[in-house]
Amino acid sequence: MPKYMVFRTVGELSEEDIRAAVATGIEVAEQMPQIRWIRSYYSTEEGKLYCEYEAPSIELLYEYSSRLGQPIDHVTVVRDLEPSMFW
């Protein structure tokens, strides 16, 4: 299944904001089992979320994000690269 990196501008988030967003993300993911949220990174400096997903299509990620109430700035297909793959 393809992997995607989703970029979102979210501004400043408190710990409570992050917990609420994660809870909503888990709830929506349970309703859309074809999407798997792998991990996210939050940059406090930039006010951005960088989220990795597996999904059958970009369109489903946009639907997922709509249900979350978190618009997508940009989404791109990615692949895993780890140092151990090259040594």
A tleap script that builds the chain and sets N, CA, C and O, in Angstrom:
source leaprc.protein.ff14SB
mol = sequence {
  NMET PRO LYS TYR MET VAL PHE ARG THR VAL
  GLY GLU LEU SER GLU GLU ASP ILE ARG ALA
  ALA VAL ALA THR GLY ILE GLU VAL ALA GLU
  GLN MET PRO GLN ILE ARG TRP ILE ARG SER
  TYR TYR SER THR GLU GLU GLY LYS LEU TYR
  CYS GLU TYR GLU ALA PRO SER ILE GLU LEU
  LEU TYR GLU TYR SER SER ARG LEU GLY GLN
  PRO ILE ASP HIE VAL THR VAL VAL ARG ASP
  LEU GLU PRO SER MET PHE CTRP
}
set mol.1.N position { 0.848 -1.179 0.000 }
set mol.1.CA position { 0.000 0.000 0.000 }
set mol.1.C position { 0.891 1.238 0.000 }
set mol.1.O position { 1.910 1.268 0.690 }
set mol.2.N position { 0.514 2.255 -0.767 }
set mol.2.CA position { 1.330 3.483 -0.809 }
set mol.2.C position { 1.411 4.179 0.550 }
set mol.2.O position { 0.483 4.129 1.358 }
set mol.3.N position { 2.557 4.831 0.771 }
set mol.3.CA position { 2.751 5.666 1.959 }
set mol.3.C position { 2.743 7.118 1.513 }
set mol.3.O position { 3.196 7.457 0.420 }
set mol.4.N position { 2.218 7.961 2.384 }
set mol.4.CA position { 2.103 9.389 2.089 }
set mol.4.C position { 2.617 10.211 3.257 }
set mol.4.O position { 2.541 9.792 4.412 }
set mol.5.N position { 3.138 11.382 2.940 }
set mol.5.CA position { 3.453 12.380 3.948 }
set mol.5.C position { 2.476 13.528 3.733 }
set mol.5.O position { 2.363 14.081 2.639 }
set mol.6.N position { 1.776 13.870 4.806 }
set mol.6.CA position { 0.775 14.940 4.777 }
set mol.6.C position { 1.329 16.119 5.569 }
set mol.6.O position { 1.816 15.946 6.687 }
set mol.7.N position { 1.255 17.302 4.998 }
set mol.7.CA position { 1.754 18.523 5.631 }
set mol.7.C position { 0.548 19.397 5.984 }
set mol.7.O position { -0.305 19.668 5.140 }
set mol.8.N position { 0.495 19.829 7.240 }
set mol.8.CA position { -0.605 20.685 7.697 }
set mol.8.C position { -0.053 21.863 8.496 }
set mol.8.O position { 0.856 21.697 9.309 }
set mol.9.N position { -0.604 23.045 8.264 }
set mol.9.CA position { -0.307 24.199 9.096 }
set mol.9.C position { -1.371 24.248 10.187 }
set mol.9.O position { -2.563 24.349 9.895 }
set mol.10.N position { -0.945 24.177 11.427 }
set mol.10.CA position { -1.893 24.108 12.544 }
set mol.10.C position { -1.692 25.215 13.572 }
set mol.10.O position { -2.525 25.385 14.463 }
set mol.11.N position { -0.616 25.959 13.466 }
set mol.11.CA position { -0.339 27.004 14.447 }
set mol.11.C position { 0.158 26.407 15.758 }
set mol.11.O position { 0.588 25.256 15.814 }
set mol.12.N position { 0.088 27.205 16.793 }
set mol.12.CA position { 0.570 26.767 18.104 }
set mol.12.C position { -0.447 25.815 18.735 }
set mol.12.O position { -1.639 26.115 18.802 }
set mol.13.N position { 0.043 24.669 19.194 }
set mol.13.CA position { -0.811 23.682 19.836 }
set mol.13.C position { -0.351 23.438 21.266 }
set mol.13.O position { 0.841 23.280 21.529 }
set mol.14.N position { -1.297 23.410 22.173 }
set mol.14.CA position { -0.985 23.041 23.558 }
set mol.14.C position { -0.971 21.521 23.655 }
set mol.14.O position { -1.371 20.831 22.718 }
set mol.15.N position { -0.518 21.012 24.765 }
set mol.15.CA position { -0.543 19.568 25.003 }
set mol.15.C position { -1.979 19.056 24.941 }
set mol.15.O position { -2.233 17.967 24.425 }
set mol.16.N position { -2.902 19.832 25.461 }
set mol.16.CA position { -4.322 19.470 25.417 }
set mol.16.C position { -4.840 19.422 23.981 }
set mol.16.O position { -5.597 18.520 23.624 }
set mol.17.N position { -4.433 20.393 23.155 }
set mol.17.CA position { -4.813 20.413 21.738 }
set mol.17.C position { -4.308 19.153 21.028 }
set mol.17.O position { -5.027 18.537 20.241 }
set mol.18.N position { -3.068 18.787 21.320 }
set mol.18.CA position { -2.461 17.612 20.683 }
set mol.18.C position { -3.207 16.350 21.099 }
set mol.18.O position { -3.506 15.503 20.257 }
set mol.19.N position { -3.509 16.215 22.386 }
set mol.19.CA position { -4.242 15.033 22.868 }
set mol.19.C position { -5.621 14.941 22.218 }
set mol.19.O position { -6.057 13.853 21.841 }
set mol.20.N position { -6.302 16.065 22.086 }
set mol.20.CA position { -7.635 16.081 21.469 }
set mol.20.C position { -7.542 15.702 19.990 }
set mol.20.O position { -8.379 14.950 19.490 }
set mol.21.N position { -6.535 16.216 19.294 }
set mol.21.CA position { -6.359 15.898 17.870 }
set mol.21.C position { -6.044 14.418 17.676 }
set mol.21.O position { -6.552 13.790 16.746 }
set mol.22.N position { -5.212 13.862 18.546 }
set mol.22.CA position { -4.878 12.441 18.465 }
set mol.22.C position { -6.125 11.595 18.713 }
set mol.22.O position { -6.375 10.631 17.990 }
set mol.23.N position { -6.896 11.950 19.719 }
set mol.23.CA position { -8.128 11.201 20.019 }
set mol.23.C position { -9.081 11.226 18.827 }
set mol.23.O position { -9.666 10.202 18.475 }
set mol.24.N position { -9.235 12.389 18.211 }
set mol.24.CA position { -10.101 12.506 17.032 }
set mol.24.C position { -9.526 11.702 15.872 }
set mol.24.O position { -10.268 11.031 15.154 }
set mol.25.N position { -8.224 11.764 15.687 }
set mol.25.CA position { -7.575 11.004 14.619 }
set mol.25.C position { -7.789 9.510 14.761 }
set mol.25.O position { -8.040 8.819 13.774 }
set mol.26.N position { -7.690 9.011 15.976 }
set mol.26.CA position { -7.907 7.586 16.235 }
set mol.26.C position { -9.360 7.218 15.968 }
set mol.26.O position { -9.646 6.178 15.373 }
set mol.27.N position { -10.269 8.067 16.407 }
set mol.27.CA position { -11.701 7.817 16.203 }
set mol.27.C position { -12.052 7.766 14.712 }
set mol.27.O position { -12.764 6.866 14.267 }
set mol.28.N position { -11.553 8.731 13.953 }
set mol.28.CA position { -11.833 8.767 12.513 }
set mol.28.C position { -11.162 7.580 11.813 }
set mol.28.O position { -11.745 6.990 10.904 }
set mol.29.N position { -9.952 7.231 12.228 }
set mol.29.CA position { -9.246 6.094 11.624 }
set mol.29.C position { -10.022 4.793 11.845 }
set mol.29.O position { -10.011 3.914 10.983 }
set mol.30.N position { -10.687 4.666 12.977 }
set mol.30.CA position { -11.494 3.469 13.233 }
set mol.30.C position { -12.677 3.384 12.274 }
set mol.30.O position { -13.145 2.290 11.957 }
set mol.31.N position { -13.154 4.527 11.816 }
set mol.31.CA position { -14.264 4.569 10.856 }
set mol.31.C position { -13.781 4.360 9.421 }
set mol.31.O position { -14.576 4.080 8.523 }
set mol.32.N position { -12.484 4.496 9.217 }
set mol.32.CA position { -11.893 4.357 7.878 }
set mol.32.C position { -10.715 3.380 7.958 }
set mol.32.O position { -9.562 3.801 7.865 }
set mol.33.N position { -10.991 2.082 8.129 }
set mol.33.CA position { -9.916 1.113 8.364 }
set mol.33.C position { -8.936 0.949 7.199 }
set mol.33.O position { -7.879 0.343 7.376 }
set mol.34.N position { -9.259 1.470 6.027 }
set mol.34.CA position { -8.338 1.369 4.898 }
set mol.34.C position { -7.176 2.359 5.012 }
set mol.34.O position { -6.219 2.290 4.241 }
set mol.35.N position { -7.266 3.284 5.982 }
set mol.35.CA position { -6.189 4.255 6.221 }
set mol.35.C position { -5.483 3.888 7.518 }
set mol.35.O position { -6.119 3.600 8.532 }
set mol.36.N position { -4.149 3.906 7.464 }
set mol.36.CA position { -3.370 3.643 8.683 }
set mol.36.C position { -2.476 4.850 8.967 }
set mol.36.O position { -1.618 5.220 8.165 }
set mol.37.N position { -2.705 5.441 10.122 }
set mol.37.CA position { -1.858 6.547 10.577 }
set mol.37.C position { -0.617 5.920 11.189 }
set mol.37.O position { -0.720 5.148 12.143 }
set mol.38.N position { 0.547 6.238 10.658 }
set mol.38.CA position { 1.799 5.641 11.120 }
set mol.38.C position { 2.427 6.464 12.230 }
set mol.38.O position { 2.732 5.945 13.303 }
set mol.39.N position { 2.622 7.758 11.966 }
set mol.39.CA position { 3.216 8.649 12.979 }
set mol.39.C position { 3.082 10.076 12.503 }
set mol.39.O position { 2.839 10.346 11.327 }
set mol.40.N position { 3.248 10.987 13.453 }
set mol.40.CA position { 3.238 12.409 13.129 }
set mol.40.C position { 4.367 13.098 13.872 }
set mol.40.O position { 4.823 12.639 14.920 }
set mol.41.N position { 4.798 14.195 13.311 }
set mol.41.CA position { 5.788 15.066 13.929 }
set mol.41.C position { 5.187 16.464 13.974 }
set mol.41.O position { 4.577 16.927 13.010 }
set mol.42.N position { 5.368 17.123 15.106 }
set mol.42.CA position { 4.867 18.488 15.260 }
set mol.42.C position { 6.046 19.427 15.445 }
set mol.42.O position { 6.878 19.218 16.327 }
set mol.43.N position { 6.119 20.454 14.621 }
set mol.43.CA position { 7.146 21.480 14.747 }
set mol.43.C position { 6.528 22.690 15.433 }
set mol.43.O position { 5.724 23.406 14.836 }
set mol.44.N position { 6.904 22.915 16.680 }
set mol.44.CA position { 6.388 24.073 17.402 }
set mol.44.C position { 6.890 25.361 16.761 }
set mol.44.O position { 6.185 26.370 16.734 }
set mol.45.N position { 8.107 25.314 16.250 }
set mol.45.CA position { 8.711 26.484 15.622 }
set mol.45.C position { 7.928 26.935 14.389 }
set mol.45.O position { 7.730 28.130 14.172 }
set mol.46.N position { 7.482 25.962 13.579 }
set mol.46.CA position { 6.774 26.272 12.335 }
set mol.46.C position { 5.260 26.239 12.481 }
set mol.46.O position { 4.543 26.772 11.635 }
set mol.47.N position { 4.766 25.614 13.553 }
set mol.47.CA position { 3.324 25.442 13.714 }
set mol.47.C position { 2.761 24.501 12.653 }
set mol.47.O position { 1.668 24.709 12.128 }
set mol.48.N position { 3.543 23.455 12.352 }
set mol.48.CA position { 3.148 22.503 11.311 }
set mol.48.C position { 3.163 21.074 11.837 }
set mol.48.O position { 3.939 20.718 12.723 }
set mol.49.N position { 2.279 20.273 11.260 }
set mol.49.CA position { 2.257 18.829 11.496 }
set mol.49.C position { 2.730 18.133 10.234 }
set mol.49.O position { 2.355 18.514 9.125 }
set mol.50.N position { 3.552 17.117 10.406 }
set mol.50.CA position { 4.024 16.264 9.328 }
set mol.50.C position { 3.567 14.857 9.685 }
set mol.50.O position { 4.061 14.275 10.651 }
set mol.51.N position { 2.635 14.303 8.924 }
set mol.51.CA position { 1.984 13.046 9.281 }
set mol.51.C position { 2.196 12.000 8.195 }
set mol.51.O position { 2.010 12.270 7.008 }
set mol.52.N position { 2.586 10.807 8.618 }
set mol.52.CA position { 2.814 9.692 7.698 }
set mol.52.C position { 1.633 8.731 7.775 }
set mol.52.O position { 1.183 8.360 8.859 }
set mol.53.N position { 1.140 8.336 6.600 }
set mol.53.CA position { -0.009 7.433 6.499 }
set mol.53.C position { 0.240 6.373 5.437 }
set mol.53.O position { 1.050 6.557 4.529 }
set mol.54.N position { -0.472 5.265 5.569 }
set mol.54.CA position { -0.650 4.307 4.489 }
set mol.54.C position { -2.109 4.411 4.084 }
set mol.54.O position { -2.999 4.439 4.934 }
set mol.55.N position { -2.350 4.468 2.787 }
set mol.55.CA position { -3.721 4.586 2.286 }
set mol.55.C position { -3.758 4.140 0.832 }
set mol.55.O position { -2.755 4.240 0.124 }
set mol.56.N position { -4.915 3.645 0.380 }
set mol.56.CA position { -5.013 3.234 -1.012 }
set mol.56.C position { -5.001 4.406 -2.000 }
set mol.56.O position { -4.690 4.217 -3.176 }
set mol.57.N position { -5.341 5.625 -1.525 }
set mol.57.CA position { -5.358 6.762 -2.456 }
set mol.57.C position { -5.251 8.088 -1.703 }
set mol.57.O position { -5.555 8.178 -0.514 }
set mol.58.N position { -4.815 9.100 -2.427 }
set mol.58.CA position { -4.750 10.452 -1.884 }
set mol.58.C position { -6.158 10.954 -1.570 }
set mol.58.O position { -6.361 11.647 -0.574 }
set mol.59.N position { -7.125 10.608 -2.410 }
set mol.59.CA position { -8.506 11.061 -2.205 }
set mol.59.C position { -9.036 10.638 -0.836 }
set mol.59.O position { -9.731 11.405 -0.170 }
set mol.60.N position { -8.705 9.407 -0.419 }
set mol.60.CA position { -9.140 8.946 0.909 }
set mol.60.C position { -8.483 9.752 2.027 }
set mol.60.O position { -9.100 9.991 3.065 }
set mol.61.N position { -7.241 10.169 1.821 }
set mol.61.CA position { -6.576 11.001 2.827 }
set mol.61.C position { -7.259 12.360 2.951 }
set mol.61.O position { -7.392 12.896 4.051 }
set mol.62.N position { -7.689 12.913 1.825 }
set mol.62.CA position { -8.414 14.181 1.876 }
set mol.62.C position { -9.760 14.011 2.591 }
set mol.62.O position { -10.179 14.888 3.347 }
set mol.63.N position { -10.425 12.897 2.351 }
set mol.63.CA position { -11.684 12.626 3.059 }
set mol.63.C position { -11.436 12.471 4.558 }
set mol.63.O position { -12.178 13.016 5.376 }
set mol.64.N position { -10.392 11.725 4.914 }
set mol.64.CA position { -10.006 11.534 6.311 }
set mol.64.C position { -9.734 12.891 6.975 }
set mol.64.O position { -10.218 13.161 8.074 }
set mol.65.N position { -8.962 13.729 6.301 }
set mol.65.CA position { -8.619 15.048 6.850 }
set mol.65.C position { -9.842 15.935 6.992 }
set mol.65.O position { -9.940 16.715 7.940 }
set mol.66.N position { -10.772 15.823 6.060 }
set mol.66.CA position { -12.018 16.580 6.151 }
set mol.66.C position { -12.802 16.168 7.395 }
set mol.66.O position { -13.321 17.014 8.123 }
set mol.67.N position { -12.882 14.866 7.626 }
set mol.67.CA position { -13.568 14.365 8.821 }
set mol.67.C position { -12.866 14.805 10.108 }
set mol.67.O position { -13.508 15.041 11.132 }
set mol.68.N position { -11.543 14.910 10.038 }
set mol.68.CA position { -10.758 15.371 11.191 }
set mol.68.C position { -10.969 16.858 11.462 }
set mol.68.O position { -10.841 17.323 12.595 }
set mol.69.N position { -11.291 17.584 10.412 }
set mol.69.CA position { -11.360 19.031 10.540 }
set mol.69.C position { -9.982 19.662 10.492 }
set mol.69.O position { -9.773 20.755 11.018 }
set mol.70.N position { -9.032 18.968 9.856 }
set mol.70.CA position { -7.657 19.449 9.716 }
set mol.70.C position { -7.293 19.478 8.237 }
set mol.70.O position { -6.937 18.442 7.676 }
set mol.71.N position { -7.373 20.630 7.599 }
set mol.71.CA position { -7.062 20.714 6.165 }
set mol.71.C position { -5.620 20.312 5.864 }
set mol.71.O position { -4.733 20.430 6.709 }
set mol.72.N position { -5.417 19.845 4.661 }
set mol.72.CA position { -4.088 19.456 4.176 }
set mol.72.C position { -3.506 20.613 3.366 }
set mol.72.O position { -4.170 21.158 2.484 }
set mol.73.N position { -2.258 20.984 3.673 }
set mol.73.CA position { -1.534 21.956 2.844 }
set mol.73.C position { -0.990 21.270 1.597 }
set mol.73.O position { -1.077 21.787 0.483 }
set mol.74.N position { -0.424 20.085 1.828 }
set mol.74.CA position { 0.241 19.349 0.741 }
set mol.74.C position { 0.319 17.886 1.133 }
set mol.74.O position { 0.427 17.558 2.315 }
set mol.75.N position { 0.264 17.006 0.142 }
set mol.75.CA position { 0.444 15.569 0.376 }
set mol.75.C position { 1.295 15.009 -0.750 }
set mol.75.O position { 1.155 15.409 -1.905 }
set mol.76.N position { 2.182 14.076 -0.404 }
set mol.76.CA position { 3.050 13.471 -1.404 }
set mol.76.C position { 3.285 12.005 -1.068 }
set mol.76.O position { 3.255 11.610 0.098 }
set mol.77.N position { 3.517 11.210 -2.094 }
set mol.77.CA position { 3.867 9.804 -1.908 }
set mol.77.C position { 5.323 9.742 -1.448 }
set mol.77.O position { 6.176 10.458 -1.971 }
set mol.78.N position { 5.600 8.884 -0.471 }
set mol.78.CA position { 6.963 8.724 0.040 }
set mol.78.C position { 7.320 7.243 0.093 }
set mol.78.O position { 6.455 6.374 -0.021 }
set mol.79.N position { 8.605 6.976 0.268 }
set mol.79.CA position { 9.051 5.604 0.494 }
set mol.79.C position { 10.057 5.594 1.626 }
set mol.79.O position { 10.722 6.593 1.899 }
set mol.80.N position { 10.156 4.458 2.272 }
set mol.80.CA position { 11.089 4.311 3.393 }
set mol.80.C position { 12.518 4.263 2.892 }
set mol.80.O position { 12.831 3.579 1.917 }
set mol.81.N position { 13.372 4.995 3.570 }
set mol.81.CA position { 14.813 4.918 3.363 }
set mol.81.C position { 15.456 4.895 4.742 }
set mol.81.O position { 15.278 5.824 5.530 }
set mol.82.N position { 16.190 3.852 5.029 }
set mol.82.CA position { 16.865 3.723 6.309 }
set mol.82.C position { 18.340 3.425 6.045 }
set mol.82.O position { 18.671 2.763 5.062 }
set mol.83.N position { 19.236 3.913 6.924 }
set mol.83.CA position { 20.661 3.666 6.703 }
set mol.83.C position { 20.990 2.189 6.515 }
set mol.83.O position { 21.845 1.845 5.699 }
set mol.84.N position { 20.325 1.322 7.255 }
set mol.84.CA position { 20.625 -0.119 7.170 }
set mol.84.C position { 20.350 -0.687 5.781 }
set mol.84.O position { 20.870 -1.748 5.434 }
set mol.85.N position { 19.550 -0.005 4.994 }
set mol.85.CA position { 19.245 -0.484 3.641 }
set mol.85.C position { 20.443 -0.329 2.706 }
set mol.85.O position { 20.478 -0.932 1.633 }
set mol.86.N position { 21.414 0.471 3.107 }
set mol.86.CA position { 22.533 0.805 2.220 }
set mol.86.C position { 23.876 0.355 2.739 }
set mol.86.O position { 24.890 0.629 2.097 }
set mol.87.N position { 23.936 -0.315 3.856 }
set mol.87.CA position { 25.209 -0.779 4.416 }
set mol.87.C position { 25.366 -2.253 4.309 }
set mol.87.O position { 26.384 -2.798 4.736 }
savepdb mol mol.pdb
quit
